[in-house]
Amino acid sequence: MSAYEKSAEVTFSKAITDGKTPAKLLSLFALYENLTRFAQPLCTELPDRHHAHVPITLSTNIVDVTGVSLRQFWNLKSHMQAASTLATAHYPETLDRIFIIGAPYFFSTVWGWIKRWFDPITVSKIFILSAAEVKPTLESFIDPKNIPKQYGGELDFKWGDEPTLDPTIAERGTWENGFQNFPGGAMVWRPVNDGKELECVAVGTVKGETRNTRVCTLPKTFRPPTSTERKEGVAAPVTEATEAVPSTANGAAKETEIQGIENLTISEGVKAETPEISEKVIEAEGKAASTTVAA
């Protein structure tokens, strides 16, 4: 987080500032834009996932605070406040849950202070897990193959690693301009060919130089339900025949890379029934759709 805070202060941008917004808020803004304009649309178009008729609009976050000192918690105050304000005001309903793990012995006391920094709705989505609760709770919301091994899952992943692309992306995508994978930096999806395909465009800047380069195209499979279908509760079909098989997704794209304790997982967009829950104990009721790690 310390390195992230320092790097955010020197973030290059052509955005016209009002002179009041801190640079690190701009960095958080970029993170949320990438989540909503790249990672979630990409995962939504994968046909080999549960509930393929439902768009992916939520994120599940794992915050590992192992070894964090009381002083470090206090130093995170401004970052937490900025993140909560930005998410609540400009990206509502993109957060499903935040699981805090590895909390030190003093955290229960500190939590009484910290939660005042967040919007009440955000607080209701933050759950503190003991060591014994981590594995069973995460498995209630995430397929074990998409949970990092250090938390009891099967995914070979450590903080800062490059994401592993879902094989379906490589098979369905048509790579262009020498790309065989998604590059670093900002990327967005845009409809092309009368909406039959989506193009991934690398945007932003590299060493101060603007880029606008097509990376790949994907056939569009998801379509929103019509108003009639919504009224009748009928699921909108995808444009290709697919079976409801478990998702094999292990990753989405580099730009959602870990920034300290930022987003680790992208949810399948279908909320599990909200369990009765306290700060210490989670009794998950059933399994939500499998989640896709987008480190």
C-alpha positions in Angstrom: 0.0 0.0 0.0 2.9 2.3 0.7 4.3 1.8 -2.7 0.9 2.2 -4.2 0.3 5.5 -2.4 3.7 6.8 -3.7 3.1 5.7 -7.3 -0.4 7.3 -7.3 1.1 10.7 -6.5 3.0 10.7 -9.8 0.3 9.2 -12.0 0.4 10.7 -15.5 -3.0 12.0 -16.8 -4.3 14.5 -19.3 -7.4 14.9 -17.1 -8.1 18.5 -16.1 -8.0 18.7 -12.4 -10.1 21.0 -10.2 -7.0 21.4 -8.0 -8.8 19.7 -5.1 -9.0 16.0 -6.1 -5.9 14.1 -5.0 -3.9 12.1 -7.5 -4.5 8.9 -5.7 -8.2 9.3 -6.2 -7.5 9.5 -9.9 -5.7 6.2 -9.7 -8.7 4.6 -7.9 -11.0 6.0 -10.6 -8.9 4.2 -13.2 -9.1 1.0 -11.2 -12.9 1.2 -11.2 -13.1 2.1 -14.8 -11.1 -0.9 -15.7 -13.3 -3.1 -13.6 -16.5 -1.9 -15.2 -15.3 -1.3 -18.8 -12.9 -4.1 -19.3 -12.9 -7.0 -16.7 -16.7 -7.3 -16.1 -17.7 -7.0 -19.8 -15.0 -9.6 -20.7 -16.3 -12.1 -18.2 -19.9 -11.4 -19.2 -19.2 -12.6 -22.7 -17.8 -16.0 -21.7 -20.5 -18.6 -22.5 -19.0 -21.4 -20.4 -20.1 -20.0 -17.0 -23.0 -20.5 -14.7 -26.0 -18.1 -15.3 -24.7 -17.0 -18.7 -27.9 -15.0 -19.2 -26.9 -12.7 -16.3 -24.3 -9.9 -16.8 -21.4 -9.7 -14.4 -21.7 -6.4 -12.5 -20.3 -7.2 -9.0 -16.9 -7.7 -7.5 -15.8 -9.8 -4.6 -12.7 -8.6 -2.7 -10.2 -10.4 -0.5 -8.3 -8.0 1.8 -5.3 -9.7 3.4 -4.1 -7.7 6.4 -1.6 -10.3 7.7 1.3 -8.5 9.5 -0.2 -5.0 9.3 0.6 -2.9 12.3 -1.7 -0.5 14.1 0.3 2.5 12.7 -0.1 1.1 9.2 -3.8 0.9 9.7 -4.0 4.5 10.7 -1.9 5.5 7.7 -4.5 3.8 5.5 -7.3 6.0 6.8 -7.2 8.5 3.9 -7.0 5.8 1.3 -10.0 3.9 2.8 -12.1 7.0 3.0 -11.3 8.0 -0.6 -12.1 4.5 -1.9 -15.3 4.3 0.0 -16.4 7.8 -1.1 -15.6 7.1 -4.8 -17.3 3.7 -4.8 -20.4 4.9 -3.1 -20.9 8.1 -5.1 -19.9 7.0 -8.6 -19.9 3.2 -8.7 -22.9 2.0 -6.7 -23.8 -1.6 -6.7 -20.5 -2.8 -8.0 -19.4 -4.3 -4.7 -20.8 -7.7 -3.5 -18.6 -8.5 -0.5 -15.2 -7.7 1.1 -13.6 -10.5 3.1 -10.9 -9.3 5.5 -8.5 -12.1 6.5 -5.4 -12.3 8.6 -6.7 -9.7 11.0 -4.2 -9.1 13.9 -5.3 -9.4 17.6 -6.1 -5.7 17.9 -8.3 -5.5 14.9 -11.6 -6.0 16.7 -10.9 -2.8 18.6 -9.6 -0.9 15.6 -12.6 -2.0 13.5 -14.8 0.1 15.7 -12.9 3.1 14.5 -12.4 2.1 10.9 -16.0 1.4 10.1 -16.9 5.0 10.8 -14.8 5.9 7.7 -17.1 4.0 5.4 -20.6 4.4 4.1 -23.0 2.3 6.2 -24.0 0.3 3.1 -20.3 -0.5 2.4 -19.8 -1.5 6.1 -22.7 -4.0 5.7 -20.7 -5.8 3.0 -17.4 -6.1 4.9 -16.9 -9.4 6.8 -14.0 -10.3 9.1 -12.9 -13.9 8.9 -10.9 -15.9 11.5 -8.3 -18.3 10.2 -10.7 -21.2 10.6 -13.5 -19.4 8.7 -11.4 -18.4 5.6 -11.6 -21.6 3.5 -15.2 -22.7 4.2 -16.5 -19.1 3.7 -14.6 -18.4 0.5 -15.8 -21.8 -0.9 -19.4 -20.7 -0.2 -18.9 -17.9 -2.8 -16.0 -18.9 -5.0 -15.2 -22.2 -6.8 -12.2 -23.8 -5.1 -10.2 -23.8 -8.4 -10.4 -20.0 -8.4 -9.3 -19.5 -4.7 -5.5 -19.0 -4.3 -3.7 -21.9 -2.6 -2.7 -19.8 0.3 -6.3 -19.5 1.3 -7.1 -23.2 0.9 -8.0 -23.3 -2.8 -6.4 -24.7 -5.9 -5.3 -21.6 -7.8 -1.5 -21.1 -8.2 -1.6 -17.4 -7.5 0.3 -15.0 -5.3 -0.1 -11.2 -4.9 1.1 -9.4 -8.0 1.1 -12.4 -10.3 -0.1 -12.0 -13.9 -3.6 -13.4 -14.3 -4.1 -16.7 -16.1 -6.5 -16.3 -19.0 -9.5 -18.5 -19.3 -8.9 -20.9 -22.2 -12.2 -19.8 -23.7 -10.8 -16.3 -24.2 -7.8 -17.6 -26.2 -10.0 -19.9 -28.3 -12.7 -17.4 -29.1 -10.6 -14.3 -29.4 -9.0 -13.1 -32.6 -5.7 -11.4 -31.7 -4.4 -8.6 -33.7 -1.4 -6.3 -34.1 1.0 -8.9 -32.8 -0.8 -9.4 -29.5 -1.3 -12.9 -28.0 -2.4 -11.7 -24.6 -3.8 -8.5 -23.0 -1.1 -5.9 -22.5 -0.8 -3.8 -19.4 -2.5 -0.4 -19.0 -6.0 0.8 -19.7 -8.3 -1.2 -22.0 -11.9 -0.9 -23.0 -14.4 -3.0 -25.0 -16.3 -1.4 -27.9 -19.1 -2.9 -30.1 -18.2 -3.5 -33.8 -19.8 -5.1 -36.8 -23.3 -4.0 -35.9 -22.9 -5.2 -32.4 -22.0 -8.8 -33.4 -18.5 -8.5 -32.0 -16.6 -6.6 -29.3 -13.2 -5.1 -29.9 -10.6 -4.7 -27.1 -8.7 -1.4 -27.5 -5.6 -0.5 -25.6 -6.0 3.1 -24.6 -4.4 5.5 -22.2 -0.7 6.4 -22.6 2.7 4.7 -22.6 5.5 6.9 -21.5 3.3 9.9 -22.0 2.3 9.0 -25.5 -1.4 8.3 -26.3 -2.2 4.9 -27.6 -5.4 3.6 -29.4 -4.5 0.1 -30.5 -6.9 -2.8 -31.2 -5.8 -5.9 -29.2 -8.4 -8.5 -30.2 -12.0 -9.1 -31.1 -14.5 -11.4 -29.5 -17.9 -12.6 -30.8 -20.6 -11.2 -28.7 -22.7 -13.8 -26.9 -24.6 -11.9 -24.2 -27.7 -9.9 -24.9 -29.8 -8.2 -22.3 -33.4 -9.5 -21.8 -36.1 -7.6 -23.6 -38.7 -5.7 -21.6 -41.2 -8.5 -22.2 -38.7 -11.2 -21.0 -38.0 -9.1 -17.9 -41.7 -8.9 -17.1 -42.2 -12.6 -17.6 -39.1 -13.5 -15.8 -37.7 -15.3 -18.8 -33.9 -15.6 -19.1 -32.4 -14.0 -22.2 -30.5 -16.6 -24.3 -27.0 -16.2 -25.5 -26.5 -16.2 -29.2 -24.7 -19.6 -29.2 -25.9 -22.9 -27.8 -24.0 -23.6 -24.6 -24.4 -26.0 -21.7 -24.5 -24.7 -18.1 -21.1 -26.0 -17.2 -18.8 -24.7 -14.5 -16.7 -21.7 -15.4 -13.0 -22.4 -16.0 -12.0 -18.8 -15.6 -8.9 -18.1 -13.6 -8.3 -14.5 -14.8 -9.4 -11.6 -16.9 -6.8 -9.0 -17.5 -3.6 -7.4 -16.2 -5.1 -4.0 -15.5 -7.1 -5.3 -12.5 -3.7 -6.2 -11.0 -3.4 -6.1 -7.3 -2.8 -2.6 -6.0 -1.9 -3.4 -2.4 -5.2 -4.7 -1.0 -7.4 -3.8 -4.0 -9.8 -6.0 -5.9 -8.8 -9.7 -6.3 -11.9 -11.4 -7.6 -14.6 -10.6 -10.1 -18.0 -12.2 -9.2 -20.3 -13.9 -11.6 -22.9 -11.1 -10.9 -25.4 -13.3 -9.1 -25.7 -12.6 -5.4 -26.1 -15.4 -3.0 -28.8 -15.0 -0.5 -27.4 -12.7 2.1 -26.7 -14.8 5.2 -27.2 -13.7 8.8 -23.8 -12.5 9.6 -21.7 -11.0 12.4 -18.3 -9.4 12.3 -16.7 -12.7 13.4 -18.9 -15.5 12.0 -20.4 -16.1 8.5 -22.9 -18.8 8.0 -23.1 -18.9 4.2 -26.4 -20.1 2.8 -25.7 -22.0 -0.4 -23.2 -21.2 -3.1 -23.2 -18.3 -5.4 -22.0 -18.6 -9.0 -18.3 -19.3 -9.4 -16.1 -16.3 -9.3 -13.4 -15.3 -11.7 -10.0 -14.2 -10.3 -9.0 -10.9 -12.0 -5.9 -10.0 -10.1 
